[in-house]
Amino acid sequence: MDKERIIELRQLLNKYNKEYHVLDTPSVDDSEYDKLMVELINLEEKHPEMYDPLSPTQRVGGSVLDGFNKIEHKRRMLSLGDVFSYEELRKWANDIESKVGKLQYVAECKIDGLAMSVTYLNGEYYQAVTRGDGSVGEDVSNNVKTIKSINMNIDYDKEIEVRGEVFMPKSTFNALNEERLLNNEPLLANPRNAAAGSIRQLDSKIAAKRKLDAFWYYLPDGLTYGYNTHYDSIMWLKSLGFKINEEGTRLLDNIEEVIDFIEELALKRNDLAYEID
């Protein structure tokens, strides 16, 4: 009975994690969640043969590394080009449409965080790697695993790589700096640096305490999975349970609508829960 209960509790806690951290529709309060977590911890201690590195109990951190292994990306993680005026943006769009015809555009917030690649194998979280120099990054799987909004299991049984941005919400950053001020510790400069520093902690317990979050926005080689557009691939990631930035992602019919969206974001930038570039 204990083993069946362990499996049941893992499923329940994963479900509640997704409701709270991804869907923003919690069905149980914190006390009930904590009660179930304690029950699972006790049962897993009683049955060490049931150890699972993807169990909800393993997402609070605890491992301490000597350093981070270097991992070569299967596909380069490219950086984004900048434009500095609407004239440049219009010219870019006109140049493309003169070659391929009329297009739709996906406009997204550029989250001010740390670019990340996450790989799943057989439906299970396998590895998280930083962008690094675009060709080689660092294996930060233990720290990224502590981010509660990231699923440990997905309904897709083949290898899949998903890319996104790990960030520190403004509220977390402000609370962390208040705590550091009380402890006479140096203040963190900004949420981006705080997120990057948290992900590169050798002690995963420290990363877990930083309460990071992540948005996922890119499926490399989406055509392989049967998706002809970037927007369709994002929607598929959402259906698999990945947290996407719904308020900051929009499908638009022309470049003037993109400019309108930029203006809209500029007006509410300070009210967003996260920093954007």
C-alpha distance (Angstrom), angle and dihedral (degrees) to the residues before:
residue distance angle dihedral
M1 . . .
D2 3.83 . .
K3 3.79 92.5 .
E4 3.79 92.6 49.9
R5 3.80 89.2 48.9
I6 3.82 91.3 51.2
I7 3.80 90.4 55.3
E8 3.81 91.1 45.8
L9 3.80 92.9 49.7
R10 3.79 92.5 48.9
Q11 3.78 90.6 52.5
L12 3.80 92.2 47.2
L13 3.80 94.9 48.0
N14 3.80 92.1 47.0
K15 3.80 88.7 50.8
Y16 3.82 92.3 49.6
N17 3.82 91.0 46.2
K18 3.79 90.8 55.5
E19 3.80 92.7 45.8
Y20 3.79 92.0 51.7
H21 3.81 103.8 36.1
V22 3.81 102.9 30.0
L23 3.80 109.4 22.6
D24 3.82 97.6 30.4
T25 3.81 88.9 -138.7
P26 3.82 106.6 111.7
S27 3.80 114.5 -171.2
V28 3.82 96.2 -169.6
D29 3.79 132.1 42.0
D30 3.80 124.9 -115.2
S31 3.80 94.0 -100.0
E32 3.81 92.3 57.0
Y33 3.80 91.1 46.9
D34 3.81 91.6 49.5
K35 3.81 91.0 48.0
L36 3.80 91.8 54.3
M37 3.81 91.4 45.3
V38 3.81 91.8 54.0
E39 3.81 90.0 48.7
L40 3.81 90.4 51.9
I41 3.81 92.8 47.3
N42 3.80 90.8 52.7
L43 3.80 93.6 47.3
E44 3.80 93.0 48.0
E45 3.80 90.5 50.7
K46 3.80 87.9 52.0
H47 3.82 91.5 49.2
P48 3.83 108.8 37.4
E49 3.80 89.2 167.8
M50 3.82 86.3 71.3
Y51 3.80 92.7 62.4
D52 3.79 112.9 144.1
P53 3.83 121.4 178.1
L54 3.82 88.4 -148.9
S55 3.80 95.1 54.2
P56 3.84 114.8 122.3
T57 3.81 87.5 -116.3
Q58 3.82 90.3 63.7
R59 3.81 93.9 57.9
V60 3.80 96.8 78.1
G61 3.80 93.0 77.2
G62 3.77 128.4 -120.6
S63 3.80 108.3 152.3
V64 3.80 117.7 107.4
L65 3.80 117.9 -155.0
D66 3.79 130.3 -157.4
G67 3.80 89.4 -140.7
F68 3.80 143.6 -39.0
N69 3.79 122.8 -78.2
K70 3.79 117.1 -126.0
I71 3.82 114.2 -119.1
E72 3.78 125.8 -167.3
H73 3.79 112.9 -136.0
K74 3.80 115.2 -123.6
R75 3.80 87.0 -141.2
R76 3.80 123.2 25.0
M77 3.78 115.8 -102.2
L78 3.78 101.3 -132.0
S79 3.79 127.2 -155.7
L80 3.81 124.0 -126.9
G81 3.78 124.8 -105.5
D82 3.80 119.9 -123.5
V83 3.77 131.6 -129.8
F84 3.80 122.2 -169.5
S85 3.78 104.4 -163.6
Y86 3.78 141.4 31.5
E87 3.79 87.7 -115.2
E88 3.79 90.4 61.6
L89 3.80 90.1 47.1
R90 3.79 92.6 50.9
K91 3.80 91.3 47.6
W92 3.81 90.8 51.0
A93 3.80 91.1 51.3
N94 3.81 93.5 45.3
D95 3.81 91.8 50.1
I96 3.81 91.8 52.9
E97 3.81 96.2 43.1
S98 3.81 91.1 48.9
K99 3.80 87.1 62.5
V100 3.81 104.0 36.8
G101 3.80 106.0 18.4
K102 3.79 132.8 -118.5
L103 3.80 115.4 -10.5
Q104 3.77 142.4 -171.1
Y105 3.80 118.0 -131.2
V106 3.78 133.9 -143.7
A107 3.81 109.8 -144.9
E108 3.80 116.7 -163.2
C109 3.78 138.2 172.8
K110 3.78 113.0 -105.3
I111 3.78 99.7 -130.7
D112 3.79 114.1 -142.8
G113 3.77 99.2 -129.1
L114 3.77 142.2 85.8
A115 3.82 121.8 -51.4
M116 3.78 112.1 -124.8
S117 3.79 139.3 -173.6
V118 3.80 118.0 -154.0
T119 3.80 124.6 -170.9
Y120 3.79 127.7 -160.1
L121 3.81 124.7 -163.5
N122 3.79 122.9 -164.5
G123 3.80 89.5 -9.9
E124 3.82 94.3 -53.7
Y125 3.80 132.1 110.6
Y126 3.78 106.6 -102.2
Q127 3.78 114.2 163.9
A128 3.81 144.0 -4.5
V129 3.80 120.6 -158.0
T130 3.81 130.5 -176.2
R131 3.80 120.5 -126.5
G132 3.80 92.4 -112.4
D133 3.80 108.5 168.5
G134 3.79 91.5 -21.1
S135 3.81 93.7 -98.1
V136 3.81 101.2 53.2
G137 3.79 127.2 27.9
E138 3.80 138.1 168.6
D139 3.79 127.0 -92.6
V140 3.82 104.6 -118.0
S141 3.80 96.3 160.5
N142 3.81 95.7 133.0
N143 3.80 93.2 53.9
V144 3.80 96.9 42.6
K145 3.80 88.7 50.2
T146 3.81 88.5 66.1
I147 3.84 91.3 64.3
K148 3.80 102.7 103.7
S149 3.81 96.6 -151.9
I150 3.82 92.2 61.4
N151 3.79 115.2 93.4
M152 3.78 118.3 -128.8
N153 3.80 90.7 -159.5
I154 3.80 131.7 34.3
D155 3.79 133.7 -176.0
Y156 3.79 95.7 -108.2
D157 3.80 120.2 92.5
K158 3.82 100.9 -163.3
E159 3.78 130.6 74.6
I160 3.79 113.1 -76.2
E161 3.79 133.3 173.6
V162 3.79 120.6 -154.8
R163 3.79 126.3 -174.2
G164 3.76 130.3 -155.4
E165 3.77 146.7 126.6
V166 3.79 129.5 -73.8
F167 3.79 111.4 -152.3
M168 3.78 143.6 167.0
P169 3.82 113.9 -120.1
K170 3.80 114.8 -124.1
S171 3.79 92.2 -116.6
T172 3.81 91.5 54.7
F173 3.80 91.7 46.7
N174 3.82 92.3 51.2
A175 3.81 93.1 47.2
L176 3.80 91.2 48.0
N177 3.79 92.4 51.6
E178 3.82 91.2 47.8
E179 3.80 88.6 54.1
R180 3.80 92.0 47.4
L181 3.80 90.5 49.3
L182 3.80 90.7 54.7
N183 3.81 89.7 49.4
N184 3.82 92.7 47.9
E185 3.80 90.4 -117.5
P186 3.82 124.3 145.7
L187 3.80 111.7 -88.8
L188 3.78 120.3 -115.3
A189 3.80 112.4 -109.0
N190 3.80 100.2 -136.1
P191 3.83 141.5 -24.7
R192 3.80 93.4 -94.8
N193 3.78 94.5 55.9
A194 3.79 89.3 42.8
A195 3.81 91.3 53.9
A196 3.79 93.0 46.9
G197 3.78 91.9 47.5
S198 3.79 91.8 48.2
I199 3.81 93.0 51.5
R200 3.80 90.7 50.8
Q201 3.80 95.4 53.0
L202 3.80 110.6 123.1
D203 3.82 89.2 -148.3
S204 3.81 107.7 68.2
K205 3.81 91.1 -158.7
I206 3.80 88.5 69.6
A207 3.79 91.1 50.8
A208 3.80 90.3 49.7
K209 3.81 91.7 54.0
R210 3.80 91.6 54.1
K211 3.85 91.7 70.4
L212 3.78 96.6 -141.4
D213 3.79 124.2 -175.9
A214 3.81 135.6 -160.7
F215 3.80 142.8 -153.4
W216 3.80 121.9 -154.5
Y217 3.77 117.7 -146.3
Y218 3.78 112.0 155.5
L219 3.79 137.3 61.6
P220 3.82 107.5 -170.0
D221 3.81 112.0 -133.1
G222 3.80 93.9 4.0
L223 3.81 90.4 178.7
T224 3.81 88.4 71.7
Y225 3.79 88.1 63.2
G226 3.80 93.6 46.4
Y227 3.82 99.3 -99.8
N228 3.80 116.8 130.0
T229 3.80 97.8 -173.3
H230 3.77 135.9 47.9
Y231 3.79 91.2 -126.5
D232 3.81 92.9 53.8
S233 3.79 90.8 50.9
I234 3.82 90.8 51.3
M235 3.80 90.2 51.7
W236 3.80 89.6 50.4
L237 3.79 90.5 52.6
K238 3.79 87.9 52.3
S239 3.82 90.6 51.9
L240 3.82 88.9 53.4
G241 3.80 89.5 56.2
F242 3.80 101.0 -99.4
K243 3.78 115.3 145.2
I244 3.79 109.9 -116.3
N245 3.79 127.2 -177.3
E246 3.79 98.4 -106.9
E247 3.81 96.9 173.0
G248 3.78 91.0 49.5
T249 3.80 99.8 43.9
R250 3.78 123.0 77.8
L251 3.80 137.2 167.7
L252 3.82 109.0 -136.6
D253 3.80 134.8 -174.6
N254 3.79 101.8 -139.7
I255 3.79 143.7 4.0
E256 3.81 93.1 -96.1
E257 3.80 88.9 61.3
V258 3.81 87.8 50.9
I259 3.80 89.8 54.3
D260 3.81 90.6 48.8
F261 3.81 89.1 52.0
I262 3.80 90.7 51.1
E263 3.80 89.4 52.5
E264 3.80 90.6 48.8
L265 3.81 91.7 51.7
A266 3.81 91.5 47.6
L267 3.81 90.0 58.8
K268 3.80 94.6 52.4
R269 3.80 99.0 32.0
N270 3.79 94.4 110.6
D271 3.80 90.9 51.6
L272 3.80 95.2 54.7
A273 3.80 116.4 108.1
Y274 3.80 90.9 -128.7
E275 3.79 138.4 40.3
I276 3.80 120.4 -100.1
D277 3.80 130.8 -165.4
